[in-house]
Every structure is written in C-alpha cells, then in structure tokens.
Amino acid sequence: MHDPVRLLPVIQENIWIIMSHALGLPVVNSFFTENYVGEFKGIGKLMERGNQRASRALLELGAQFRILDDADGLGSRLANQRSLRLGHVIQANQSKTPLYLRDMTNKILHSSAFSFGLDQGSDPIITCHSREPYRWRQADIRVYGLMDLAGMFP
C-alpha cells in the first residue's frame, strides 16, 4: 500500500506545476503575441513542452488522489465540505453537475486530452475532454479548487 504521507510532497509539487502553468499561460501568450511576429517554431515548442509537463503532472495528480481516496476515503470526507469547489462536469445532455474528488480523478484518468484556459470569469481552468461524449462531454477543473485542496494538507 502507498504511504499517504509520502505522497503529499509529490501531490504538492504536481499542484505547483499545474498551478504555475495555468496561471502563467495567459501572461506568456500575451507576451509572445505582443513581441513576436511571424513563425517562431522554437517558441511553439516551448509552449508545447509546458503543456506536456503540466498534463503529465495532472495525470500523476489524478492517480495520487485516487490512491488517497482508496486508502482512507478522502473523497467521502471532502464531499461534505461545501466550500471546496473543484469544478463541474458537462454531461452528454449538456447539464452541469458538481465535480467531486473521485469524479475528478476519474475524469482526469479517462480523458482523451487536456486544455488549459480561463473560464468566463477569467479564472484558470483545466478542461478534461471526454473519450466518451455520449456519457459526459468535458470536466472543467478549477485551478483555485486544486489550490484549496492543497491547502488542506500539512
């Protein structure tokens, strides 16, 4: 069995990578748009590498939270905390449902791709794109929700 105490530093590191990427992406995009004209393949590769690293951290985070949930029912304990808002799922019928920890791990692990962006209120989100759009279309994970989650651990 995995030791939850040993997972915490790795979880915090992965949340840092995801958070840094998501929060920095609008600034970096703006900088490149304002300062570079034409085709700069090296810059495109830089952006691609950042997305790949953040996506890998997200996959690791999904597995790590799944382990914690399996080990001690973390998701059940967090479900009672109304202040923790991790995001929402857009179902196949276009309805929105709240995203809970166990759902989040499932959506991360069963996604076809991730994209990093901003919601309508300019808050950073991670969109998990579904492999099974007949079941669910996408899950939008609030980066601030991940930060709140990280703040719950010592």
C-alpha positions as CSV (number, residue, x, y, z in Angstrom):
1,M,0.0,0.0,0.0
2,H,1.2,3.5,-0.7
3,D,2.1,5.7,2.2
4,P,-0.2,8.8,2.0
5,V,2.4,10.9,4.0
6,R,5.0,10.2,1.3
7,L,2.5,11.1,-1.4
8,L,1.8,14.6,0.0
9,P,5.1,16.3,-1.2
10,V,4.6,14.9,-4.7
11,I,1.0,16.0,-4.7
12,Q,2.0,19.5,-3.7
13,E,4.7,19.5,-6.4
14,N,2.3,18.5,-9.1
15,I,-0.3,21.1,-8.0
16,W,2.5,23.7,-8.1
17,I,3.4,22.7,-11.7
18,I,-0.2,22.7,-12.8
19,M,-1.0,26.0,-11.0
20,S,2.2,27.7,-12.3
21,H,1.4,26.6,-15.9
22,A,-2.3,27.6,-15.7
23,L,-1.7,31.0,-14.1
24,G,1.3,31.8,-16.2
25,L,-0.2,30.8,-19.6
26,P,-2.2,34.0,-20.2
27,V,0.8,36.2,-19.4
28,V,3.1,34.1,-21.6
29,N,0.6,34.1,-24.5
30,S,0.2,37.8,-24.3
31,F,4.0,38.4,-24.2
32,F,4.6,36.2,-27.3
33,T,1.7,37.9,-29.2
34,E,3.0,41.3,-28.4
35,N,6.7,40.7,-29.0
36,Y,6.9,38.1,-31.8
37,V,5.6,38.4,-35.3
38,G,5.7,35.6,-37.8
39,E,6.6,32.0,-37.3
40,F,8.9,31.1,-34.4
41,K,8.9,27.3,-34.2
42,G,11.1,27.3,-31.1
43,I,8.5,29.3,-29.1
44,G,5.8,26.9,-30.2
45,K,7.9,24.0,-28.9
46,L,8.4,25.9,-25.6
47,M,4.6,26.2,-25.2
48,E,4.1,22.6,-26.2
49,R,6.7,21.4,-23.6
50,G,4.9,23.4,-20.9
51,N,1.6,21.9,-21.8
52,Q,3.1,18.4,-21.8
53,R,4.7,18.8,-18.4
54,A,1.5,20.3,-16.9
55,S,-0.5,17.4,-18.5
56,R,1.8,14.8,-17.0
57,A,1.6,16.5,-13.6
58,L,-2.2,16.4,-13.9
59,L,-2.2,12.7,-14.8
60,E,0.1,12.0,-11.8
61,L,-2.1,14.0,-9.5
62,G,-5.2,12.1,-10.6
63,A,-3.6,8.8,-9.8
64,Q,-2.2,10.2,-6.5
65,F,-5.6,11.5,-5.3
66,R,-7.2,8.2,-6.4
67,I,-4.7,6.3,-4.1
68,L,-5.5,8.6,-1.2
69,D,-9.2,8.2,-1.8
70,D,-8.9,4.4,-1.9
71,A,-6.6,4.3,1.2
72,D,-8.7,6.5,3.5
73,G,-11.9,7.7,1.8
74,L,-10.6,11.2,1.2
75,G,-13.3,11.9,-1.4
76,S,-16.1,11.0,1.0
77,R,-14.7,13.3,3.7
78,L,-14.3,16.1,1.2
79,A,-17.8,15.7,-0.2
80,N,-19.3,17.2,2.9
81,Q,-17.2,20.4,2.6
82,R,-19.4,22.7,0.5
83,S,-16.7,25.4,0.4
84,L,-14.4,23.2,-1.7
85,R,-15.4,23.7,-5.3
86,L,-13.3,21.6,-7.7
87,G,-15.3,22.4,-10.8
88,H,-18.1,20.8,-12.8
89,V,-18.9,18.2,-15.4
90,I,-20.8,18.9,-18.5
91,Q,-22.8,15.8,-19.1
92,A,-23.9,14.4,-22.5
93,N,-27.2,16.2,-22.2
94,Q,-25.3,19.5,-21.6
95,S,-26.4,19.7,-17.9
96,K,-23.7,20.7,-15.4
97,T,-23.0,18.7,-12.3
98,P,-20.6,19.4,-9.5
99,L,-17.2,17.8,-9.7
100,Y,-16.2,15.9,-6.6
101,L,-12.7,14.4,-5.8
102,R,-13.4,10.8,-7.0
103,D,-15.2,12.2,-10.1
104,M,-12.2,14.4,-10.8
105,T,-9.7,11.5,-10.6
106,N,-11.9,9.5,-13.0
107,K,-12.3,12.4,-15.5
108,I,-8.5,13.0,-15.4
109,L,-7.6,9.4,-15.9
110,H,-10.2,8.7,-18.6
111,S,-9.7,11.9,-20.7
112,S,-8.7,12.0,-24.3
113,A,-6.8,15.3,-23.8
114,F,-6.4,18.3,-21.5
115,S,-6.6,22.0,-22.3
116,F,-5.6,24.9,-20.0
117,G,-7.5,28.2,-20.2
118,L,-9.8,30.7,-18.5
119,D,-13.4,30.4,-17.6
120,Q,-15.9,33.3,-18.3
121,G,-14.7,35.0,-15.0
122,S,-11.1,34.8,-16.1
123,D,-10.3,32.1,-13.5
124,P,-7.8,29.4,-14.7
125,I,-9.4,26.1,-15.5
126,I,-8.2,22.8,-16.9
127,T,-10.6,21.1,-19.3
128,C,-10.6,17.3,-19.5
129,H,-12.0,16.3,-22.8
130,S,-14.1,13.1,-22.8
131,R,-13.3,9.9,-24.6
132,E,-17.0,9.0,-24.2
133,P,-19.0,12.1,-25.2
134,Y,-22.2,10.0,-25.1
135,R,-21.7,9.8,-21.3
136,W,-20.0,13.2,-20.5
137,R,-18.6,15.9,-22.7
138,Q,-16.0,17.6,-20.5
139,A,-14.9,18.3,-17.0
140,D,-13.7,21.7,-16.0
141,I,-11.4,21.7,-13.0
142,R,-10.9,24.9,-11.2
143,V,-7.2,25.6,-10.6
144,Y,-8.2,27.6,-7.5
145,G,-10.0,24.5,-6.3
146,L,-6.8,22.5,-6.6
147,M,-5.0,25.1,-4.6
148,D,-7.7,25.0,-1.9
149,L,-7.3,21.2,-1.9
150,A,-3.5,21.5,-1.5
151,G,-4.0,23.9,1.4
152,M,-5.9,21.2,3.4
153,F,-2.7,19.2,3.7
154,P,0.1,20.0,6.1
